[in-house]
Every structure is written in C-alpha cells, then in structure tokens.
Amino acid sequence: QVQLVESGGGLVQAGGSLRLSCAASGRTFSISPMGWFRQAPGKEREFVAAIRWSGGNTYYADSVKGRFTISRDNAKNTVYLQTNSLKPEDTAVYYCAAWPPLSWRNYYSDYVPPTSWGQGTQVTVSS
C-alpha cells in the first residue's frame, strides 16, 4: 500500500483559503488516481475531489465545485487541494486517498473504493 501524509490544515475564517498537501510514498504515484475525502463530526466520510494520474481529468463534489481545486505534481509525489471561499460547513477532517495504478479512467463510471488513506488533517472554518 501507498503511505500518505497530509498537511496544511488549520483554523481559518469564513471566506479564507487553505492549501492542503498530501505526500505519497511508492513508485506508482504517477500512474495512480488520487483524491480527497472529508468527514465532519457526526457525519459519514464524503467525496470531495479526485484526479486521474495524468492530471488531465478532475472531479468534484457539487458542494465544493468552483471553490476547491485538486492538482498533482508527479515529480514530487504530491497531490494538493486548494480550498478557497471556505464556509463553516467545510469544517471536517480531510483525508487523502489513493487508488491502485490505472484503476479508473472516469471516477463516476469506473468507481472503485480507494485502497490507501492518510491520517487526516483538520480544517476548521469559523463564522
């Protein structure tokens, strides 16, 4: 399995921004889809964003579309989540996720569960 380490969470006022990073171990990062999920207190973990290995295809939950941007740097084995215009309802623990190499081309039509998870990073948005 891939080892994932998130960073970049914190406390921010509504309307602010944070950039989350996820550093991945292993030699297959460049051909592995990556993504971000989040879990708020008392709620189930939910999908936030995903990106194919080439970076050319990205997918977002409707709740974050237009505010969050997922990207990746295959040379650094790192995936990012730029979060802008944050709202109190974005408060959650954000988890980085990895899928097996070449496991899907389209997140929705080819969906399979991620196989690796990071430990999570807390994002708290105050009103």
C-alpha positions as CSV (number, residue, x, y, z in Angstrom):
1,Q,0.0,0.0,0.0
2,V,0.9,3.6,-0.5
3,Q,1.8,5.7,2.5
4,L,0.1,9.1,2.5
5,V,0.8,12.1,4.8
6,E,-1.4,15.1,4.7
7,S,-0.5,18.6,5.8
8,G,-1.8,22.2,5.6
9,G,-5.0,22.1,7.7
10,G,-5.8,24.7,10.3
11,L,-8.2,27.3,11.5
12,V,-9.4,29.9,9.1
13,Q,-12.2,32.5,9.0
14,A,-15.1,32.1,6.6
15,G,-14.1,33.3,3.1
16,G,-10.5,32.3,3.7
17,S,-8.3,29.8,1.9
18,L,-6.1,26.8,2.8
19,R,-3.8,24.6,0.6
20,L,-3.8,21.0,1.7
21,S,-0.9,18.8,0.6
22,C,-0.6,15.0,0.5
23,A,2.9,13.4,0.1
24,A,2.8,9.9,-1.1
25,S,5.4,7.1,-1.0
26,G,6.0,4.5,-3.6
27,R,7.0,4.2,-7.3
28,T,3.5,4.1,-8.8
29,F,2.3,7.6,-7.8
30,S,2.5,8.9,-11.3
31,I,0.0,6.3,-12.6
32,S,-2.3,6.2,-9.6
33,P,-5.5,8.2,-9.3
34,M,-5.6,10.4,-6.2
35,G,-8.3,12.1,-4.3
36,W,-9.6,13.9,-1.2
37,F,-12.4,13.0,1.1
38,R,-13.7,14.6,4.3
39,Q,-15.6,13.7,7.4
40,A,-17.4,16.2,9.6
41,P,-18.4,15.3,13.2
42,G,-21.4,13.0,13.3
43,K,-21.4,12.5,9.5
44,E,-20.1,9.9,7.2
45,R,-17.0,10.4,5.1
46,E,-17.8,12.1,1.8
47,F,-16.1,12.5,-1.5
48,V,-14.5,16.0,-2.2
49,A,-12.3,15.7,-5.3
50,A,-10.4,13.3,-7.4
51,I,-7.8,13.5,-10.1
52,R,-6.5,11.0,-12.7
53,W,-2.9,10.1,-12.9
54,S,-2.2,12.4,-15.8
55,G,-3.9,15.3,-14.0
56,G,-6.0,16.0,-17.1
57,N,-9.3,14.8,-15.6
58,T,-10.6,16.2,-12.3
59,Y,-13.8,15.5,-10.4
60,Y,-15.5,17.5,-7.7
61,A,-18.4,17.2,-5.3
62,D,-21.1,19.7,-6.1
63,S,-20.7,21.3,-2.7
64,V,-17.1,22.4,-3.5
65,K,-17.2,22.9,-7.3
66,G,-15.9,26.3,-8.2
67,R,-14.2,26.8,-4.8
68,F,-11.8,23.9,-4.5
69,T,-9.1,22.8,-7.0
70,I,-7.3,19.5,-6.9
71,S,-3.9,19.2,-8.6
72,R,-0.8,17.0,-8.5
73,D,2.9,17.2,-9.1
74,N,4.1,13.7,-10.2
75,A,7.7,14.8,-9.9
76,K,7.2,15.4,-6.1
77,N,4.7,12.6,-5.5
78,T,2.3,15.1,-4.1
79,V,-1.3,15.9,-4.6
80,Y,-2.8,19.3,-3.5
81,L,-6.3,20.6,-2.6
82,Q,-6.6,24.4,-2.9
83,T,-9.6,25.4,-0.9
84,N,-11.0,28.9,-1.4
85,S,-14.1,30.8,-0.2
86,L,-14.3,28.4,2.8
87,K,-17.5,28.1,4.6
88,P,-18.2,26.9,8.2
89,E,-19.8,23.8,6.6
90,D,-16.4,22.9,5.1
91,T,-15.2,22.1,8.7
92,A,-14.1,18.5,8.7
93,V,-11.1,16.2,8.8
94,Y,-9.8,16.0,5.3
95,Y,-8.3,12.7,4.1
96,C,-6.0,12.0,1.2
97,A,-6.8,8.8,-0.7
98,A,-5.1,6.7,-3.3
99,W,-6.3,4.2,-5.8
100,P,-4.4,1.3,-7.4
101,P,-2.4,2.2,-10.5
102,L,-4.5,2.8,-13.6
103,S,-7.6,1.7,-11.6
104,W,-10.1,4.1,-13.2
105,R,-10.4,6.4,-16.1
106,N,-13.6,8.1,-15.1
107,Y,-14.3,8.5,-11.4
108,Y,-18.1,8.1,-11.6
109,S,-18.5,5.4,-14.3
110,D,-15.5,3.3,-13.2
111,Y,-15.7,3.9,-9.5
112,V,-13.9,1.6,-7.1
113,P,-13.0,2.4,-3.5
114,P,-9.7,3.9,-2.6
115,T,-7.2,1.4,-1.2
116,S,-4.9,3.8,0.8
117,W,-5.8,6.6,3.2
118,G,-3.8,9.2,5.0
119,Q,-4.2,10.0,8.7
120,G,-6.2,13.2,8.0
121,T,-5.8,16.9,8.6
122,Q,-8.3,19.1,10.4
123,V,-9.8,22.1,8.7
124,T,-11.9,24.4,10.9
125,V,-13.7,27.3,9.4
126,S,-15.1,29.9,11.8
127,S,-18.0,32.1,11.0
